[in-house]
Amino acid sequence: MAPPDRLRRHRVGPHRARMSYDPGIDSPATAASVPLAARRIPLPWRGQEVGLGELVKRITSAFGATPCEACRRRAAALDAIVVFTPRRATATVVRSSDCTTYKGKCTGTGGTQCVTAPTSIEPDATTITQCCSGSFQYPWVQVCPGKEATQGCSFCLF
């Protein structure tokens, strides 16, 4: 909802009033005052970057709204403020006691995620790769001194 100073009150009937949005907010002067550097927010999905304005445009278009010129300017201004980016698929290394655990990223609703780790803690150890392709799974490899490396897939939400 717009701030109260951007709303106008109109009389509709004897006891009812209607609120409408002030179109002056979409003036070129307002769009020019938007900061140039967009804030990038990583989210757990694979795909391309999408701006906040583009996201709003997609949602409203899905409900049948046709974007007007003011909507396009607003989308461009929102895109300049916030951009959602996919997270990079890197492994997380967790040390617990003498063991080291290598964890991959969550697969989400589909896709494949892999993690590569050494078979032992020795400097010349060979590597193994564990991949998970089910829904909401992440790959892991655990390396402990004096033991063979263990690997598998575990449940995750993000």
RAURZI-V50970 format. One record per residue. RES is the residue in three letters. PHI is phi in whole degrees, -180 to 180 (NA if undefined). OMEGA is omega in whole degrees, 0 to 359 (none if undefined). D_LAST is the distance of its C-alpha to the last C-alpha in Angstrom with 1 decimal. Layout:
# RAURZI-V50970
res=RES phi=PHI omega=OMEGA d_last=D_LAST
res=RES phi=PHI omega=OMEGA d_last=D_LAST
This chain:
# RAURZI-V50970
res=MET phi=NA omega=182 d_last=30.4
res=ALA phi=-73 omega=175 d_last=32.8
res=PRO phi=-61 omega=184 d_last=34.3
res=PRO phi=-57 omega=181 d_last=37.6
res=ASP phi=-74 omega=178 d_last=39.8
res=ARG phi=-100 omega=181 d_last=38.4
res=LEU phi=-101 omega=175 d_last=39.4
res=ARG phi=-118 omega=181 d_last=42.9
res=ARG phi=-101 omega=180 d_last=44.6
res=HIS phi=-122 omega=176 d_last=46.7
res=ARG phi=-80 omega=178 d_last=49.2
res=VAL phi=-111 omega=180 d_last=48.6
res=GLY phi=-146 omega=183 d_last=50.9
res=PRO phi=-64 omega=183 d_last=53.1
res=HIS phi=-126 omega=183 d_last=50.2
res=ARG phi=-117 omega=176 d_last=47.1
res=ALA phi=-132 omega=179 d_last=45.5
res=ARG phi=-117 omega=178 d_last=42.9
res=MET phi=-104 omega=176 d_last=40.4
res=SER phi=-135 omega=182 d_last=39.7
res=TYR phi=-83 omega=179 d_last=37.7
res=ASP phi=-77 omega=182 d_last=39.9
res=PRO phi=-69 omega=179 d_last=39.7
res=GLY phi=-65 omega=180 d_last=40.9
res=ILE phi=-67 omega=182 d_last=37.4
res=ASP phi=-91 omega=181 d_last=36.8
res=SER phi=-70 omega=179 d_last=39.7
res=PRO phi=-58 omega=179 d_last=39.5
res=ALA phi=-64 omega=178 d_last=40.2
res=THR phi=-67 omega=180 d_last=37.0
res=ALA phi=-66 omega=181 d_last=34.9
res=ALA phi=-72 omega=182 d_last=36.7
res=SER phi=-85 omega=180 d_last=35.7
res=VAL phi=-73 omega=179 d_last=32.0
res=PRO phi=-60 omega=183 d_last=30.8
res=LEU phi=-78 omega=182 d_last=30.6
res=ALA phi=-88 omega=180 d_last=27.5
res=ALA phi=-82 omega=175 d_last=24.3
res=ARG phi=-82 omega=181 d_last=21.4
res=ARG phi=-99 omega=182 d_last=18.4
res=ILE phi=-116 omega=179 d_last=15.0
res=PRO phi=-77 omega=178 d_last=12.0
res=LEU phi=-128 omega=185 d_last=9.1
res=PRO phi=-80 omega=173 d_last=6.1
res=TRP phi=-143 omega=175 d_last=8.7
res=ARG phi=-101 omega=181 d_last=11.6
res=GLY phi=149 omega=183 d_last=15.0
res=GLN phi=-102 omega=176 d_last=17.5
res=GLU phi=-66 omega=176 d_last=17.9
res=VAL phi=-141 omega=179 d_last=18.8
res=GLY phi=-81 omega=179 d_last=20.9
res=LEU phi=-61 omega=179 d_last=20.9
res=GLY phi=-64 omega=178 d_last=24.3
res=GLU phi=-64 omega=179 d_last=23.3
res=LEU phi=-63 omega=178 d_last=20.4
res=VAL phi=-63 omega=180 d_last=22.9
res=LYS phi=-63 omega=179 d_last=25.4
res=ARG phi=-65 omega=181 d_last=23.3
res=ILE phi=-67 omega=181 d_last=22.5
res=THR phi=-68 omega=177 d_last=26.2
res=SER phi=-67 omega=178 d_last=27.5
res=ALA phi=-64 omega=178 d_last=25.5
res=PHE phi=-91 omega=174 d_last=27.6
res=GLY phi=96 omega=180 d_last=30.7
res=ALA phi=-79 omega=177 d_last=31.5
res=THR phi=-96 omega=183 d_last=33.3
res=PRO phi=-70 omega=177 d_last=32.7
res=CYS phi=-99 omega=181 d_last=35.9
res=GLU phi=-64 omega=178 d_last=36.9
res=ALA phi=-64 omega=178 d_last=35.8
res=CYS phi=-65 omega=179 d_last=32.3
res=ARG phi=-66 omega=178 d_last=32.2
res=ARG phi=-67 omega=178 d_last=33.3
res=ARG phi=-64 omega=178 d_last=30.8
res=ALA phi=-62 omega=179 d_last=27.9
res=ALA phi=-64 omega=179 d_last=29.3
res=ALA phi=-67 omega=179 d_last=29.5
res=LEU phi=-67 omega=177 d_last=25.9
res=ASP phi=-62 omega=179 d_last=24.7
res=ALA phi=-74 omega=182 d_last=26.7
res=ILE phi=-93 omega=186 d_last=24.9
res=VAL phi=-132 omega=175 d_last=21.1
res=VAL phi=-130 omega=177 d_last=19.3
res=PHE phi=-91 omega=182 d_last=15.6
res=THR phi=-119 omega=175 d_last=14.7
res=PRO phi=-73 omega=177 d_last=12.1
res=ARG phi=-75 omega=176 d_last=10.7
res=ARG phi=-75 omega=180 d_last=12.9
res=ALA phi=-86 omega=177 d_last=12.2
res=THR phi=-119 omega=181 d_last=13.7
res=ALA phi=-89 omega=175 d_last=13.8
res=THR phi=-107 omega=179 d_last=13.7
res=VAL phi=-106 omega=181 d_last=17.0
res=VAL phi=-122 omega=177 d_last=17.5
res=ARG phi=-106 omega=174 d_last=21.1
res=SER phi=-134 omega=187 d_last=22.2
res=SER phi=52 omega=181 d_last=25.9
res=ASP phi=-95 omega=184 d_last=27.3
res=CYS phi=-91 omega=176 d_last=24.3
res=THR phi=-120 omega=180 d_last=21.8
res=THR phi=-113 omega=177 d_last=18.3
res=TYR phi=-106 omega=183 d_last=16.6
res=LYS phi=-116 omega=175 d_last=12.9
res=GLY phi=-90 omega=180 d_last=11.3
res=LYS phi=-85 omega=179 d_last=8.0
res=CYS phi=-70 omega=180 d_last=5.6
res=THR phi=-76 omega=182 d_last=8.0
res=GLY phi=69 omega=183 d_last=6.4
res=THR phi=-85 omega=178 d_last=9.7
res=GLY phi=170 omega=181 d_last=11.9
res=GLY phi=100 omega=181 d_last=13.2
res=THR phi=-129 omega=175 d_last=13.8
res=GLN phi=-125 omega=181 d_last=12.5
res=CYS phi=-129 omega=173 d_last=15.2
res=VAL phi=-136 omega=179 d_last=16.1
res=THR phi=-115 omega=183 d_last=19.8
res=ALA phi=-146 omega=176 d_last=21.6
res=PRO phi=-73 omega=179 d_last=25.2
res=THR phi=-79 omega=177 d_last=26.8
res=SER phi=-150 omega=182 d_last=28.5
res=ILE phi=-84 omega=180 d_last=28.9
res=GLU phi=-63 omega=181 d_last=32.1
res=PRO phi=-65 omega=182 d_last=32.4
res=ASP phi=-101 omega=183 d_last=33.6
res=ALA phi=-70 omega=174 d_last=31.0
res=THR phi=-78 omega=181 d_last=29.8
res=THR phi=-113 omega=174 d_last=26.1
res=ILE phi=-126 omega=179 d_last=24.0
res=THR phi=-123 omega=176 d_last=21.0
res=GLN phi=-115 omega=179 d_last=18.4
res=CYS phi=-120 omega=175 d_last=16.5
res=CYS phi=-127 omega=181 d_last=14.1
res=SER phi=-126 omega=178 d_last=14.4
res=GLY phi=-80 omega=179 d_last=13.4
res=SER phi=-78 omega=176 d_last=10.7
res=PHE phi=53 omega=176 d_last=7.4
res=GLN phi=-130 omega=172 d_last=9.0
res=TYR phi=-131 omega=179 d_last=9.3
res=PRO phi=-82 omega=177 d_last=12.9
res=TRP phi=-147 omega=174 d_last=14.9
res=VAL phi=-136 omega=179 d_last=18.5
res=GLN phi=-116 omega=182 d_last=20.6
res=VAL phi=-118 omega=179 d_last=24.0
res=CYS phi=-121 omega=181 d_last=26.6
res=PRO phi=-64 omega=177 d_last=30.2
res=GLY phi=78 omega=181 d_last=32.8
res=LYS phi=-126 omega=175 d_last=30.3
res=GLU phi=-75 omega=180 d_last=28.8
res=ALA phi=-65 omega=176 d_last=25.2
res=THR phi=-109 omega=183 d_last=22.8
res=GLN phi=-147 omega=179 d_last=19.8
res=GLY phi=176 omega=177 d_last=17.4
res=CYS phi=-125 omega=180 d_last=14.1
res=SER phi=-129 omega=183 d_last=12.0
res=PHE phi=-76 omega=177 d_last=9.6
res=CYS phi=-148 omega=176 d_last=5.9
res=LEU phi=-107 omega=181 d_last=3.8
res=PHE phi=-130 omega=none d_last=0.0
